[in-house]
C-alpha cells in the first residue's frame, strides 16, 4: 500500500505543475493581446503628491493583462529633482519604447523626465503640466485652487491634505473605507516642489494624451482642459474625481493603451 503522505505529496506536486502550466498559458495568451508589430510595450506610471504608487494597482492589473510590461515609480516627494531622478531610474530599466504616465503632480515630473529617448509618448492623468521656466504653481493662474482642496503645510515645509476635506477634495467617488485608508496613509510633499521651474518640456517633442477628470475637486476641470489644450494633447474626459486611476481604472488603462498603440505603430 502506498503511504498516504506519498499520495498527498504526489497530488500537491501534480496540482503545482498544472497550476504553473495554466499560468504560463495565461501569460502567453495575455502577451498575444498586443499586435506583433507594436513596438511600445512598456508603461511607466508616476504617482502624484500625497500618495504613493499603490494607487495605480488596478491600472497595473489591467495593463499587464493586456500584455504590457508595467513599472510603477515610487516618488520620494522631497523635491522635483528627486522625483525626476526616481522616474529616470525606472526608465533606465526599460528594454525599449515606453509610455510615461503621470498623475497630478506626476505630470510635472514626466514633463521633465520624459525627454528620455525611450519615451515615445506621454499620458497626463488629471495632471499638471509646465513649460520650460514654469512651475507647477504657475499653472493655477486664472483658476485658483478649488475650495474643496485644502493643504495643511507643516512647520518643516511639507504638506498634507486636510483630513476633514480629504474625500471631497481628493476622492469623492470612492467608498468611505478606501478614502479613510488613503487619508491615513498620505505621503506629504515638500511644498517648495510646486515653486521649482522645469528645465525640459517633453510634451514639445513627444505625442501626448490628457485625461480630464470632470468631477475633480483638487484641480478645476476647466484648468485641466486648458492644460490639455496648451500642450496639444489628445483630450479624453472621464467622469471621475481627482483619482480616476482608482475609480475608473479600465477607462484610464484604455487611454494608456491607445497611446502605446499609436506611438508604437499598431492600429487602434
C-alpha positions in Angstrom: 0.0 0.0 0.0 1.3 3.5 -0.9 1.6 5.7 2.2 -1.0 8.5 2.4 1.8 11.1 2.8 3.3 9.9 -0.6 -0.1 10.2 -2.3 -0.6 13.6 -0.8 2.8 14.9 -1.9 2.2 13.5 -5.4 -1.2 15.2 -5.6 0.2 18.5 -4.5 3.1 18.2 -7.0 0.7 17.5 -9.8 -1.5 20.4 -8.9 1.5 22.7 -8.8 2.6 21.6 -12.2 -0.9 22.0 -13.6 -1.1 25.5 -12.0 2.2 26.5 -13.4 1.2 25.3 -16.9 -2.0 27.2 -16.6 -0.2 30.4 -15.5 2.2 30.1 -18.4 -0.7 29.6 -20.8 -2.4 32.6 -19.4 0.7 34.7 -19.8 1.1 33.6 -23.4 -2.5 34.5 -24.1 -2.0 37.8 -22.4 1.1 38.7 -24.5 -0.9 37.9 -27.6 -3.3 40.7 -26.9 -0.6 43.1 -28.3 -0.1 43.2 -32.0 3.1 41.6 -33.2 4.2 44.9 -34.9 3.7 47.1 -31.8 7.0 48.5 -30.7 5.9 50.2 -27.5 5.2 47.6 -24.9 6.5 49.3 -21.7 4.5 51.5 -19.4 5.9 53.6 -16.5 3.4 55.0 -14.1 4.2 58.1 -11.9 2.0 59.0 -8.9 1.3 62.4 -7.6 1.5 64.3 -4.3 0.0 63.0 -1.1 0.0 59.4 -2.4 2.3 56.5 -3.4 2.4 54.1 -6.3 -0.2 51.7 -4.9 -2.9 53.9 -6.3 -2.0 52.5 -9.7 -2.7 48.9 -8.7 -6.0 48.4 -10.7 -4.5 50.1 -13.8 -1.4 47.9 -13.4 -3.5 44.8 -13.3 -5.5 45.9 -16.4 -2.4 46.7 -18.5 -0.4 43.7 -17.5 -3.4 41.5 -18.5 -3.2 43.1 -21.9 0.4 42.1 -22.3 2.3 45.3 -21.2 5.3 45.4 -19.0 4.4 47.9 -16.3 6.7 49.7 -13.9 5.5 51.9 -11.0 7.7 54.7 -9.7 7.8 55.5 -6.0 8.4 59.2 -5.8 10.0 60.4 -2.6 8.1 63.7 -3.0 11.1 65.6 -1.4 11.8 67.8 -4.5 11.1 67.9 -8.2 14.7 66.8 -8.8 14.4 63.8 -6.5 11.1 62.7 -8.2 12.6 63.1 -11.7 15.6 61.1 -10.6 13.3 58.3 -9.4 11.5 58.3 -12.7 14.7 58.2 -14.7 15.8 55.2 -12.7 12.7 53.4 -13.7 13.1 54.4 -17.4 16.7 53.1 -17.3 15.3 49.7 -16.6 13.0 49.6 -19.6 14.0 47.4 -22.6 12.5 49.6 -25.3 9.8 52.0 -26.3 7.9 53.3 -23.3 4.7 55.3 -22.5 5.3 57.6 -19.5 2.2 58.3 -17.4 1.9 61.0 -14.7 -1.0 61.7 -12.3 -1.5 65.2 -10.8 2.0 66.4 -9.6 3.4 63.5 -11.5 2.5 65.4 -14.7 5.3 67.9 -13.9 7.6 65.0 -13.2 7.0 63.4 -16.6 7.3 66.7 -18.3 10.9 67.0 -17.0 11.8 63.3 -17.2 10.1 62.5 -20.5 12.9 63.6 -22.8 14.5 60.2 -22.3 15.0 58.5 -25.7 12.9 55.5 -24.6 9.8 57.7 -24.0 7.6 57.6 -27.1 4.5 59.2 -25.6 3.2 60.9 -22.5 -0.2 60.4 -20.7 -1.3 63.0 -18.2 -4.0 61.9 -15.8 -5.8 64.8 -14.2 -2.3 66.3 -14.1 -0.3 69.5 -14.0 1.9 70.5 -16.9 4.5 73.2 -17.3 6.7 74.7 -19.9 10.4 75.5 -19.6 10.8 78.0 -16.8 7.3 77.5 -15.4 6.4 75.9 -12.1 3.5 73.7 -11.0 2.2 76.6 -9.1 2.2 78.8 -12.2 -0.5 76.6 -13.8 -3.1 77.8 -11.3 -3.0 81.4 -12.6 -6.5 82.5 -13.6 -8.1 79.4 -12.0 -7.0 79.2 -8.4 -7.2 76.1 -6.1 -10.8 74.7 -5.6 -12.2 75.4 -2.1 -12.6 71.7 -1.6 -8.9 71.1 -1.8 -7.2 72.2 1.5 -3.5 71.6 2.0 -2.1 72.0 5.6 1.6 72.9 5.5 3.7 71.7 8.4 6.4 73.5 10.2 9.0 71.6 8.2 7.6 72.7 4.9 5.8 69.5 3.9 2.1 69.5 3.2 -0.8 67.1 3.9 -4.3 67.3 2.6 -6.8 68.3 5.4 -8.2 65.1 6.9 -11.7 66.7 7.2 -11.7 67.7 3.5 -9.9 64.7 2.0 -12.8 62.9 0.5 -14.5 65.9 -1.2 -11.2 67.3 -2.4 -9.4 64.2 -3.5 -11.5 61.1 -3.8 -15.2 61.9 -3.7 -16.2 58.9 -5.8 -14.6 56.3 -3.7 -16.2 54.4 -0.8 -15.5 55.6 2.8 -13.2 52.7 3.7 -10.9 53.4 0.7 -11.0 57.1 1.4 -10.1 56.6 5.0 -7.1 54.4 4.1 -5.8 56.9 1.5 -6.3 59.8 4.0 -4.4 58.0 6.8 -1.6 56.8 4.5 -0.8 60.1 2.9 2.7 60.8 1.7 3.5 64.5 2.3 5.2 66.6 -0.3 7.8 69.3 0.1 5.7 72.4 -0.7 8.8 74.0 -2.3 8.4 71.5 -5.1 5.5 73.5 -6.5 7.7 76.5 -6.9 10.5 74.8 -8.8 10.6 75.6 -12.5 11.1 72.8 -15.0 14.0 72.8 -17.3 12.6 70.5 -20.0 9.2 70.2 -21.6 8.9 66.7 -23.0 5.4 67.3 -24.4 7.0 69.6 -27.0 8.7 66.7 -28.6 6.5 63.7 -27.7 2.9 63.0 -28.6 0.7 63.5 -25.5 -2.7 62.3 -24.2 -4.6 64.0 -21.4 -7.3 62.6 -19.1 -9.6 65.3 -17.7 -11.5 64.1 -14.6 -14.7 66.0 -15.0 -15.6 65.9 -11.2 -12.1 66.8 -10.0 -12.1 68.5 -6.6 -8.4 69.2 -6.4 -7.8 70.8 -9.8 -10.6 72.7 -11.6 -11.8 70.7 -14.7 -11.6 74.0 -16.7 -7.9 74.2 -15.7 -7.3 70.6 -16.7 -8.9 71.3 -20.1 -6.6 74.3 -20.5 -3.6 72.2 -19.6 -4.5 69.7 -22.3 -5.0 72.4 -24.9 -1.7 74.1 -24.0 0.3 71.0 -24.7 -1.7 69.9 -27.8 -2.7 66.6 -26.2 -5.4 64.2 -27.3 -8.0 65.0 -24.7 -10.2 62.3 -23.1 -12.8 63.2 -20.5 -13.7 60.7 -17.8 -16.4 61.2 -15.2 -14.3 60.8 -12.0 -12.8 62.6 -9.0 -9.1 63.5 -8.8 -8.2 59.8 -8.8 -9.6 58.3 -11.9 -6.9 55.6 -11.9 -8.7 54.2 -8.8 -12.3 54.9 -9.5 -12.2 54.3 -13.3 -9.1 52.2 -13.9 -10.3 50.5 -17.1 -11.0 53.8 -18.7 -7.6 55.1 -17.8 -5.9 51.9 -19.0 -7.8 52.3 -22.3 -6.2 55.7 -22.9 -2.7 54.4 -22.0 -3.3 51.5 -24.4 -4.4 53.9 -27.1 -1.2 56.0 -26.6 1.0 52.9 -26.7 -0.7 51.6 -29.9 -0.5 54.9 -31.6 3.1 55.7 -30.6 4.1 52.0 -31.2 2.9 51.7 -34.8 -0.1 49.4 -34.1 -3.6 50.0 -35.4 -6.2 51.0 -32.8 
